[in-house]
């Protein structure tokens, strides 16, 4: 996750307190839900694609691998540590479920460091 005032970003390393992780995870899942309700699937969610603004509000960035209204995908995209097992196994996968999986991995990273 990066801290940014939109002109510079600083990587936040280490473990987050549970209250902070919860706050950021809730913002992340609300953002992902907003996108999914409009048929957009990010398909590359990871801490490096999340910007923490100086107001401590999350911004999701890098929609370069995203897809709209295409739930089942076959192409291998995303960052290996954050993708669903189907991507690794080169099987068709659901973009919505892939984003949810990635959110779970991000939560683990926030709590474990």
C-alpha positions, 0 to 999 in steps of 0.5 A, spaced: 500 500 500 502 506 498 501 513 502 500 519 497 498 526 496 498 524 489 505 527 487 509 522 491 508 515 494 511 511 500 510 504 501 507 502 507 511 496 510 510 492 516 504 490 520 498 494 521 494 494 527 487 490 527 483 497 527 487 500 521 487 493 517 479 493 518 478 500 516 482 499 510 479 492 508 472 495 509 474 501 504 477 496 499 471 491 499 466 497 499 470 499 493 470 492 489 463 492 491 462 498 487 466 496 481 462 489 481 455 492 481 457 496 475 460 490 471 467 492 472 472 487 475 479 489 477 483 482 476 490 485 479 488 487 486 494 487 490 497 492 495 501 496 490 495 498 486 492 501 492 493 508 494 493 511 501 491 518 500 493 523 506 486 523 508 487 515 510 482 514 504 483 508 499 484 509 492 484 503 487 489 504 481 491 500 475 485 498 472 490 495 466 488 488 467 481 490 468 475 487 464 467 489 464 462 485 464 466 479 462 466 474 468 469 468 466 476 469 463 481 464 461 487 469 460 493 468 466 493 475 468 494 478 475 500 478 480 502 470 482 501 471 490 494 474 489 491 471 484 486 465 485 488 458 484 485 457 477 489 462 474 495 458 476 492 452 474 491 455 467 483 454 468 477 459 466 476 463 472 470 468 475 473 475 475 468 477 481 471 471 485 478 473 483 477 480 486 474 477 492 480 472 493 485 478 492 482 482 497 482 476 502 490 475 501 491 483 502 487 482 508 492 477 510 498 482 508 495 487 512 495 483 518 501 479 518 506 484 514 
